[in-house]
Amino acid sequence: MGRSDQSKESHQAFERSIVLSPKVRECHNITGPFEDLLRVEVEYLAAYTVFHTDVLRTLPQERAITTCVVTDSAKDQRA
């Protein structure tokens, strides 16, 4: 995700909002063209569409969202 406001207050508000969402399993602050990487787990793709519309797009800090869907994993060591 890309945020429209880079201030400390905006970052903290974003994190407070994301922590409240049970579908967000991980949230990482990253370098590059976007500020945050979220790992979201949903039951099916249509549920992600609802999450995207009802949660992510409503965040006031949101500037851009890029979605990548995992179709298979050659290696995954998460417990």
C-alpha positions as CSV (number, residue, x, y, z in Angstrom):
1,M,0.0,0.0,0.0
2,G,1.1,3.5,-0.6
3,R,0.1,6.2,1.8
4,S,-0.8,9.8,0.9
5,D,0.6,11.3,4.1
6,Q,4.1,10.4,5.3
7,S,3.8,12.0,8.7
8,K,4.5,10.1,11.9
9,E,0.9,10.7,13.0
10,S,-0.5,9.3,9.7
11,H,1.7,6.2,10.0
12,Q,0.5,5.6,13.6
13,A,-3.1,6.1,12.6
14,F,-2.7,3.6,9.7
15,E,-1.1,1.0,12.0
16,R,-3.9,1.4,14.6
17,S,-6.5,0.8,11.9
18,I,-4.7,-2.2,10.4
19,V,-4.2,-3.9,13.8
20,L,-8.0,-4.0,14.2
21,S,-8.6,-6.1,11.1
22,P,-8.5,-9.8,11.7
23,K,-8.0,-10.5,8.0
24,V,-4.6,-8.7,8.0
25,R,-2.2,-11.4,9.2
26,E,1.0,-9.3,8.8
27,C,1.8,-5.7,8.2
28,H,5.4,-4.7,7.3
29,N,6.8,-1.2,6.6
30,I,8.9,-1.6,3.5
31,T,11.2,0.4,1.2
32,G,10.5,1.2,-2.4
33,P,7.5,2.7,-4.2
34,F,5.0,1.6,-1.4
35,E,5.2,2.1,2.3
36,D,3.5,-1.1,3.6
37,L,3.2,-4.7,2.7
38,L,0.1,-6.5,4.1
39,R,-0.5,-10.2,4.1
40,V,-4.3,-10.7,4.0
41,E,-6.0,-14.0,4.4
42,V,-9.6,-14.5,3.2
43,E,-11.7,-17.5,2.6
44,Y,-12.2,-16.8,-1.1
45,L,-11.4,-14.1,-3.7
46,A,-14.8,-12.4,-3.4
47,A,-14.2,-11.9,0.3
48,Y,-11.0,-10.0,-0.6
49,T,-13.0,-7.7,-2.8
50,V,-15.2,-6.9,0.1
51,F,-12.2,-6.3,2.4
52,H,-10.5,-4.1,-0.3
53,T,-13.7,-2.0,-0.7
54,D,-14.9,-1.9,2.9
55,V,-11.6,-1.7,4.8
56,L,-8.6,-0.7,2.7
57,R,-10.3,1.9,0.5
58,T,-11.8,3.6,3.5
59,L,-8.4,4.3,5.2
60,P,-7.8,8.1,4.9
61,Q,-4.1,7.5,4.5
62,E,-4.5,5.2,1.5
63,R,-3.0,6.5,-1.8
64,A,-2.5,3.3,-3.8
65,I,-3.2,-0.4,-3.4
66,T,-1.5,-3.1,-5.4
67,T,-2.9,-6.6,-5.0
68,C,-0.9,-9.8,-5.6
69,V,-2.6,-13.2,-5.2
70,V,-0.6,-16.3,-4.2
71,T,-1.5,-19.2,-6.4
72,D,1.1,-21.7,-5.2
73,S,4.2,-21.7,-3.0
74,A,7.4,-23.7,-3.6
75,K,8.5,-23.0,-0.1
76,D,6.6,-21.6,2.9
77,Q,8.1,-22.0,6.4
78,R,5.5,-20.0,8.3
79,A,4.2,-22.0,11.3
